[in-house]
Amino acid sequence: MPASEFSIIVANATAKGHYDTAMSRYAEFARAAVNTNSREEPTKFQELLALGIPIITHLALAIEFQLKILHFQHNGTYRRGHDIAQLGNGFPESTLTDLRNTYRATYTDPAKPDFLYMTISEAGYEHASPTERLAGPETYDEAIVRVGRSYERWRYIYEEFGTTREVSLDFMPLVVLTKTINYCVGHYKGNRKVGIKDENFRVGAGEA
């Protein structure tokens, strides 16, 4: 049976729940990272992972739900899968233009908080300098490719830990994509709005 148009209200509420949960945990993550002397407290690795991994999985799911809502608004069906690169394409050119322009405006907004980019390991952690950090992504197309299958990867990230336990965390592309897609969902001009509005996914405590 096809999903009803009411279903996007539920999907949107679920996406916002994932986003709000992520940003609440991000506030805890930022405090733990700032207050940790990594060279003296290498066991903080586990604490930071316990906070950081759920943040990424929640944000990736928020993006996925928002993209699927946008597809439903266009054609009345939900796309399947978790790959953000695939879900983020397949829209009419006018919608892709809106997504690209909104991403760029959000990414370049001087009021946008500087989210932590960290490489953490059992030997300690460090904030990457601007020259060390992987640049961007400055465009919507780059962002959806970089996020890609983040949800699938990060929910099973523990399987990647071998003798060397090190992982990099970059929250910015996930947050900017979530805000971008939410804005376009809220401003969609088709027939399947069903009360969805741009909530701009409020600035959380960790973003202030």
Residue, then its C-alpha position, 0 to 999 in steps of 0.5 A: m500500500p502506498a504511503s500516505e502524504f501524512s507520513i512525511i510529517v512523521a518522517n520529518a519529526t523523526a529526522k528532527g529527533h535524530y538531529d536534536t539528539a545528535m546536537s545534544r550529544y555534540a555539546e557533551f562531546a565538545r566539553a569532553a574534548v576541550n577539558t581533556n589533556s589527551r597526553e595524560e588521559p588516553t582512556k578518554f578515547q573511549e569516552l569520546l568515541a561513545l559520544g562521537i559515534p552516535i552523533i555521526t549516526h544520528l546526523a546521517l539518519a537525519i539527512e537520509f530521512q530529509l532526502k527521502i521526504l524530498h523525494f516523496q514530495h516530488n513523486g509520492t514514493y520514498r527512495r530506498g537505501h542509506d547512500i546519501a550520494q545516491l539519495g541526494n541526486g535524482f531530483p529535477e534540476s531546479t531542486l538540485t539548484d536549490l539544494r546547491n545554493t542553499y548548501r553554499a549559503t549555509y556553508t559560507d554563513p559567517a555565523k555558522p559555528d566552527f564544528l570540531y574536526m578531530t583525529i582520536s586514538e588510544a595514544g591521544y587526540e588532536h584537533a587538525s589545523p586548517t592545513e591538515r584538515l580535509a578541505g570543504p566540502e564546499t559544494y552540495d555535490e561534494a558533501i553528499v559524496r563525502v557523507g555517502r554511506s556514513y550511516e552504514r559505516w559508523r554504526y559498525i565502525y568498531e569492526e574497523f578497529g584492529t591493532t591501531r585504534e584511530v579514527s577521524l571525526d568531522f561533524m561540519p558536513l553532516v550538520v550543514l547538509t541536514k540544515t540545507i535539506n530541511y530548508c528545501v523540504g520546508h520551501y518545496k513548492g509542489n503539492r505534497k507539503v502537508g504542513i511541513k515547514d522549514e524549522n531550520f533544525r534549531v541551533g543546539a547547545g553545542e552550536a551556540 
